[in-house]
């Protein structure tokens, strides 16, 4: 169990924590009883695709995963809206979708691009008074979720089987609910809709490895959208003891976000001998540590 990020394909029916639990078992078998593990972005149990499992000091990179572009392939069923916005929920609206046309779908989809307010599904992990909304929903409680500001970078229809279903490919920022997009498209088109399938194919520079496969990344392959500062041994020692270093030369990111995608306000990577040892921010004309990744990744 090496510190770094594992790229894992989550299967339909698993929860994101089920995947992390498997890694906890692997760590336990390796004699690591309290090894830090977490995931970088939840997938619903009915969904499949790429899940990032962060191990060891890499768990400290978790917040950097949220603003990354995430790419999904989604199947939307027309004519029925459900209370969960997916195929597992109960119908709350059923109507005809016979009048749907491809031009109407194109026009409707264009209105959701960019920044907008989106109401999460009632069965989401959004917190209400410190408790996940889905727990309240499962108890039958009635409540309203406040809209969240979300970003949809691009979206395109890739297949239609009208009036039954259509398949969509989107790239969005973290925090975007594809289930809510399906619900809102149905409402805009006056026909009702829900999400029936969802696959996450990419997060930032990383692609889904495919069923029953996993990949591992560490060192200079981590957070490549951040600029880098290469350290001398003396500078690495300064940072490890909480001291700042001069600005020196900063290298440009080795992976760029899609054009016009919102900036993630990325920190600077401190690299020493091919390992990521710290995250840096500018202070007093130099660099100071905001996360010391002891031992390096």
Steps between C-alpha positions, in 0.01 A plus 500: 500500500705789362404867557350648185179490295340183367279529191222245548192401299200498735243240399124552488351409839805597705509811712809719488575397859475132401802559276689681777410217737675253269815710520470515880495120500811493281674742735401290803640187335824692444514575874378860468206515739434877490623588154345824360272431202225697327343563162512809281138539390192289577321289241143384567461122546310467169784677315831358385834625382809676628547541874817646650618324817750715689745310721728620778615862477313528168178540703623856561449569127127423520375860482700554181287241319168684542552784246633268227308431177309173522366325189188281500295298256135503608180335377180699553153342482219731384141513622548433873645711780581315823545617857870404494560626142618151400347166400497372859249758620123521502321683216378849589408600144415290195414653165544447128834573332373432148553860391875503581730588210877513469502879433289555814747293704796694362338833586405389850848367579673823395317688776680302771856585396722716719435606858147461635306417815403134535280336765659169608288182512323436830700177530837673470781523754439872550491586871195641679578589860807278485312196365504366143178580312455138385467384862213741555340400170518130589315577826225669302576851625390792284762771441639735238861515386653836416640530147876473451712689249626246245688507171436302180790545257368314199227253411400313187242243403668186367199275439120517486228241516206738509256522661643249751855609584808699403870475587702801601870572558592787728801661667429689822664629815476313828169542683288466186212248524430320173176370654385859547589581140277213380213622720541862387519407132172309536334799665628740236367272225166444682532123485669384821830313505735305722853359488518127426875441451813692591869433434785730603765468233758756616605728785746769394788329315408148616286249311287213626723186492202273421327220692714298745804715429685766693794734441728671749655846481754673720786748485503741207178345359300639794297822459666586165273804449704680769819694424817348648804617695801266490684498833859467603579284803540814710164640387328169571646511851380859549144409400495189720581721799237763419735755349433682174706494182570749222271512197767366263380355169146365480420248229169512313240224555558189291124453449266785412131527579260531205494845346285746702443246781486682839838526670538261796732747677763228513793513743860449390645148516831470687692216334819348638674207329182414307275500808224740597605623845283808562239740367602865491337843496665838449572696814732797566652473153589132533337159546359361824362154568121457523523119515812308601478152344743334736696225333382620160278336244 
